Amino acid sequence: MRGLRWVPLLLFVLLNPLGLLGQGPGQPKDKADLSKTQGEIDGRGLDEWVRDLGHVDASIREEALRAMMLFGKDASTDKIIDTVLNRTLDKDVSPRNRALQALTALDIPPTMLPKVLTKVAIRLTSDSEASVKLQAAQTLHYLTVAAIEDDRDNKPFAKQALTYLAETATPALISGAKDMNSWEIRRAAVLAIGDLGRARDKEPPDPNCVRALLTSVKDTTFQVRMESVRSLGKLGKPGDPALAAAVEAELRRLAQDKDKVVSIWAWMSLMCVTEINPDAVKAITSLMQDKEARIRNASIRALTQIGEHAHFAVPELTKLLKDPDLGVQVSAIHALCDILDRPNAVAIGGLQALADDKEAKKELKRLAADAIEFIRAGKKMVDKPDPEKKK
C-alpha cells in the first residue's frame, strides 16, 4: 500500500505467505549497492574480489560472487559481468546458483543484456540441477519485472530490453513451466510468463504464453495451478477469438474448483479477460465469511484488485478488522485503503477503534492509524482544485 510508510516484516509475511516458499514473485528489490559508501569489503577492494571469481576453491568463488552483489554498480562492468556469466557454467552447483543470483544485483548494460539472457535461459532449460533451474527462472522473472518498471518510467532501452526478453526468455520459461523436476521451477516460470506475456502495452498477450498457461492450470500442484490462473488474468484477453474463448471457458471451469482459493482467483482472472461480473463479485464476497482464514484472506485480496467496484464491501471489510486472524485484519486494512478514494465514516470508525484498542498489537494499531491518514489524504487530493481548470 503506497500510502503506508511502515509495515513490519511480520505483517509482510502474513500478507505474502508464498514468500515463505522461496523468492516467490521475483519482484525487483532495492539492490545492496555499497559502492558509494564503502570501497572495500572485508578490507579487500573490488579487483581482489574479482580475481577470486576464478579461484580453485569453489567456496571462495561463491564468496566472491556474494561480494559482487554488494559492490553493486562498481561491479557492473562488461568485463566483470562476463566473468560472472562464466560462473553460471561452474562445475560446482553453489557458484552456479550464486552467479545467477548476482545478476539480479548488478546493473546490466543494454549491450550485455542479450548475452546475459541467453546464458540464463540455457541454465533454465539445460542445467542438471533443479536448484539452478529454479534460480534461473527467478532471475528471468526479476529481469522481466525490472524492464517493465523501467518502461513505465520511460527509461532508455527499456522497450529494447523487453524485446530481448520476449525473444530469448519466453521459450525458456515455457519449457520451465513443463519441468517435472520441481513444482517450484514450474511455479517460478509461470509467474514470469504472466508478466512477460503482457509486457508490451496496448498489444494482445503472446499467444504462446497463453497456451502454456492453459496447460499449467491443469497442473497437479496447487501452487502452480493457482499462479497459472492468476497469470491468465495478468495477460488479459487474447487477440485470437478462439483462444480468448478457450481462456474464458477454462476460467469458468476453474471457478468451480474444489479449492476455494483457486476458485476466487479464477473469478478474478475471468473479470480481467471479460468484464466486471456480478456473479463473480458475489461469489468472492460470500467467501469473506468462510470459516478458514486463508479463504477469507484470499477473498479480501481479490476484492482489493477490483478497486472502486468493491465499494459495496466496505461494511464487511470493516467488520473483518475485528477478525481473530491477524493476517485477515491486515488484509482488510490494505483493502480499505485500496478501495476507498475518499473518507468513509464506517471504515474510518472501524480503523480508529482498532488504532485505539489497548489489546491490539502495537504494529497493527500503527498500521490502522496510517491507513486513516492515507484515506483522508485521498479526500484532500480529490477535493484539491485543479489550477489548470481555472485558466
Phi, psi and omega in degrees: 000118189298329186279347182264123188279338191221116176228116183298158180301322180303315182290326177299316180296320180296324179280340183232065184300333181291340179296340179288345184271357182149210181287348173063222188301342176072031180282147181304138178240162176300131182280141181279079183264106180262003188297332183283335186243348186216115181275348182226155174234124186055035177076012182236141180278172183302315182301321179295318179293321179298321179299326181289346178296339178252015182296151180293335182272120183297325180293327178287323176299318180293320178298321178295324178293323175298321180295322178301323179295323181284328179289337173059238186301324180296335180264009186262040176270160180303317183296314181291319178299321176300319180293319177297319178299323177298328180287344173291349177255009183305144180289340178264134186294327184295311175297327177299313178298314184292327178295318178296320179293322180299328181297336178281347182258354181258155175270104184281118177296147180307325181292336181267345188301313180304318180294317180299312182298320180298315181295318181293318180298323179297321178297323181291322185269337192235349185293150181277347183252131181297324182296325178289319177300318179298313179296324178297317178296319180293324178294317177298321178295316178303311182296326178295308182296322178297318180293322178296316179295320177297322179294319178296328179272007179057037179282148180300145175072001182296315180295323176296321178297319179295324178295314177302316180298314181300319183285322188262317188278327185304309180301321180294319181292322177297322175295318179297328180292346179254000186289117184268007177288330183201133177294333180294325176297313181298317181296315179299320180293319180296319178300315180293321178300319181300324179277315183294324182293342180249012191296330183267108183299149175064017176235149176298154179295156177300120182299330178295323177293318180299314181296322178298319180290326177297333174281318185291335179293349177262007181301147181284346181267128183304312185299320179292316181298315182294315181291331176293318177299313181295321180294327175299322177293322178299319183294326182083192186285125177295154180285330179281120183304320181294319179291323178297319179295323179294320179295314180299317180296319181292320180292324176295323177295315182290339176296343177257014182301147181295334175273121186294331179293316176299318179301315180301311184285336173294317176299318180297313181293326177300319178291335178286330182261351176238264179199173178301124188248117180304322179295321179293314180299317180297317181296317180294316182297322182297334182276357176293342180254013182299152182290337180270131181297323182294330178286317177300318181296314181296320180294322178297314182294327177292315179300325179303322182287343176286337177071225186299339178291349181259017178305325183299338185271000184304314179302317180292320178297322179295322177297326182286353173295342178258009182301145180292344181265126183298319180298322178293319179300314180296317179298322179295320178298311180298320181298316180299320179292321183281333182275319186277132176250005176201159183305143178229123186300319181295312182295313182294324177298315179294319179294321180294320178299321179291318180296331182266353185291115183291339182271347183285155177297144182302318181297322181290320178298318180295320179297318179296317179297318178295325179296319178300315179299318181296314181295318179294324177297326177298322177298318181296321181291324179292318185280342183297125182295146178271113183299335181291331183286342181279342184283000000 
